[in-house]
Amino acid sequence: MDMAPQVAANALTPTLVPTLAPTLAPTLEALRAELDRLDAALHDLVMQRAEVAGQVGRLGVKGAVPLRPGREAAIVRRLLARHAGPFPRTSLVRLWRELICGMTSVQRPLRLAVCDAGGDPGYRAATREHFGALVPLHSYPTPAQAIREVSDGHAVAAVLPVPREDESPREAWWMALLHRDDPRIHVVARLPFWSPRPEGAPQVQAFVVTAAAPDPSGADRSLLGFELALETSRSALGVDLGNTGFASGQVILRRDQGGATALVDVEGLVAEDDPRLAALRSATRRPVVLGAYAVPLEGEAK
């Protein structure tokens, strides 16, 4: 979702400052009346923002994926940077996540696919935390089934467990993204977006994939997929990445029949035409940019 600049600033910024007389001690009745006034002003802004979101949807390509996780992350970061007062920061994030997803659904109805990794309810909970408490979602036992819902256009996005070193080939969904199928599926976000996790919050780690390329948030990490010779070591791959200018984080290295594959998390938003990809000597063919995600926020768990 986005906001069009054509809307007049005064139409979007009504006075929200309390107007109670400073010389009078406010009564409970007066304070409640002021809260009612603020509620109405906030509601007016929500309705105005929905109108603008609808205009954005009408200007976009019909049938295009409406999710812009990078821009959404940038919005939340900006709001937290200016936030002050007693309202909890975690509540501010939740409030804006609900608002963002409601605005997105104005452009196109949201339906999500979730791989619940053996029935773990944490993935459904993490999905609702990020995309809204009432967003339609359907669970699937395998990543391939969830991804297929996106490929077939039945779901806008899929939420999948973050890859592990010891997972089975059936669980290693990122390997399918190496094939650049049509439509091309990309990683576009990481859940949860807020840490540390407060008590009772879902603790799972997940990636969001969709049939659209990731958009920049201003602080991002990318996922690169490699096909390697079977004898390639983790240290050799790390040296190659460093020599080419990549600042790498987690590396998952798999050795299967016929060769090796690797999933590497690197700093920054890497473009498909980044010349460093062609300079990597350890890869048997040009590495594939599997997607990117906004770096999750860290803050006080309150």
N, C-alpha and C positions, 0 to 999 in steps of 0.2 A: 504494500500500500504506500501511497504517496500523498502529498498535499500540493495542490496547484497554487502557484504564486499569485494568480489573478484575484483571489478573494481579498477584499479589502482588510487591512490589518485591524481596523476598529470593529469589523464584523466578527472577528474571531477573538477579540480580547476585551470582553465586557469587564467593568470594574468589579473585582472580586474582593476588594478591601472592605471590611466591615464599616458600616456607616453609623454605628451607634454613637450618640453624643459622648465625647470624651469626659465631660464633667459629671456625668451621671453614672452611678453604679448600675451595671446592667442587671436586669432581672432575669430569672429563668425563662419567663415568657418571651422577653425580648431576644434572648440568645437563641431560643428555638426558632423564633421568627427569622432571625438572621441566617440560621442554618438552612431553613426552607428557601430563603432567597438565593443562597449559594448553590443549593441543589438545583434550583431552576436554571441558574446561570450555567452551571456545569452541563446540565442536560441540553441546553441550547447549543453549547459548543460541540457536544457529541453529535447532535443532529446535523449541525453545519459541517462537521468533519466527514460525516457519512455522505453528505451530498458531494463533497470534493472527491472522496474516494470513489464514488460512482462515476464522476467525470473522468478520473484516471482510468478506470476500467473501460469506459467507452472509447477512450483514446488509444488503448492498447490493442494488441493483436488478438483477434477473436480466438478463444480456446487456449491462449497462452497461460502458462503457470503463473498464478498471481503472487506466489510467495517471493519475498525479497528479504531473506534472512540477514544479509549484511546490512541493509538499510535499517531493518528493525533493530539490530544490535546497536547500531550507531545512535538511533533515537533514544534507546534506553540508557546508553552510556552518557549521552548529553544531559538527559534529565537527572540522572544520579549526580552528575558533576555540579548541577545547580541546586540540588535539593538541600533544604534546611528545615529545621523545626522538628517536632516530635513524631510526625508520621513515619512509621517504620519503613526503612529502605526496601526490605523484602516485600512489603505490602505494595510499595510503589511499583516494583518490578511486576508483581502479579497483576496489579490493576492495569498496567499498560500492555501486558501480554494479552489479557482478555480484550482490551480495547483494540489492539492491533489485529487480532484474529477476527474480531467482529467486523472491523473495517474491510479486511481481506475477503470475508464471505460476502460482502456487498458486491465485490467484483466478480466472484465466482464461488459457488458453494464448495465448502471444504469437506473432503472425505479422506480419511487417513487409514493406512494399513500399518499394523504393528506386528512385528515378530516378537512374541512374548517369551521366547527362549525357554521352552519347556513349561510354560504356564506361569512364569514369574510375573506377578501382578505389578511389579515395579515399573515395567516398561509402559504399561497402560497409564499408570499414575504419572510417570514423567511426561508422557505425551499430553495428557490433559493439563498438567501444570504449565506446559509451554504453549500449547495451542488452544487452550480454553476448556473449561470444565464440561461443556456440553457438546464439544465438537464430535461429529459422527466418526467412529473408528471401528475397525474390524481387526480381530487378532488372527494371526496365522502361526502355525508351529515352526515353519522354516523361513529363513531369509528369502529364498528363491520365490516362494509363494507371495510374500509381501511385495517384492520387487516387481513381480509379474503384474500385480494390480496397478502399479504405476505405469509400467510399459504399455499395458492395454488401455490406459486412460480411465480406469475405474476409480483410482485414488490419485489425489494431488501429490501426495508424498508418502513415503514409508519410513518408519522408525525401526532401526536395526541395532542389535548389540554391537558395541565397539569390539573390533577384532582382538583375538587373543593368540598368543604364540602356540598354545597347545590345542587349538580347536581342530575339529575334523574337517575334511574337505567339504562336506555338506554345509558346515557352518561358515566357511571362509567365503562369504558373499562377495568380498572385494575382488576376488579373482575373476568373477564374471564381468566386472567392469573393465577389465583389461581388453576385452574384445571390441569395445566401441560399438555395441549394437545400436540399431535404430529403433526407437528413439534412444539417444545417448542419455544414460543415467549418471548423475553426478551427486557426490556428497555436497551438501550445502549448509549444514549446521551441525552443531554438537550439543547434546543435552547431558546434564542440566546446564543452563546458562549462568547459574548463580552458585557460588560456593563461598564458605563452607555450608554444608547442608544443615538446616535446623532440624531439631528432633522431630521425627515423624515424617519427614520429607523423603521421597523416593531416592535411593542411593545408587541406582543403576547408572551406567554410562552408555550413551547411545549416539548414533549418527542418524541424521535425516538425509534421505536421498530423494531426488525428484528429477523429472525430465527437463531440466533447465540448468544452465551453468550457474555457478555461485556468483554472487555480487559482492563487491568490497565493503568492508565495515570500517576500515582504517586500522584495524589490528587483527590480522588473520594468520592462519596456518593452512598449509596445503598438504594433500595426500598424493604421493607419487607411487605408481605401481611399476615394478621392474620385472623383466624376464632376464634371468642370469644363467650363466654356465653352472652346472651342478656343483663344481668344486669352489665356487666363489664363497669366500668367507665373509662374515659380518664385519670384521675389521677392515678388509679390503674395500668393501662397499662404503664404509664410513670414511676411509681415506679419500676415495674417489669423490664422494659428495663434498667433503671439505675442500679438496683441491679445485673443485668446480665452482665453489662459492656458495654452496648450500649450507645453512645452519640446521642440521637435522636433530630430531628428537627421538621418539620411539621408532625402532626398526623391528618389523616382524619378518623373519626369514623362514621360508618353507622349502623343503627339499622333497620333490615328488619324482615319479618316474619320468625321465627324459630331461630334467632340468630343475632349476630353482626359481622361485618367485619371491619378491619382497614388497612389503608395504612400508613406506617411509613417510614420516611426519616431518615437514620442513617449515621453517619460518617464512611468512609472507604469502601473498597471493600470487601463485605462479601461473603465468599464462601458457597456453598451448604452444606458442611460438617462442618461448624463452630459449635463447641460444645455449644456455647451460645444459639443457636436456640432451642436445646432440653431442655435447662434449663429454658426457659421462661414458667412460671407457668400459666399465664393468658390465653394462647392459648389453645383451645380445641384440636388442633392437631398441629404438627410441622409447624411453620411459613414457608412461601415460599419466597425465594429470587426472586423477580420479575425482578431484573436487577440492573444496576448501571450506573452512568454517571460521566464524568469528571467535576469537579467543574468549573463553568464558570469563565472567566477572568474578572478582574476589572481593569480599567485603565482610562486614560484621553480620553474623547470623542472627539478625533481629529485624 
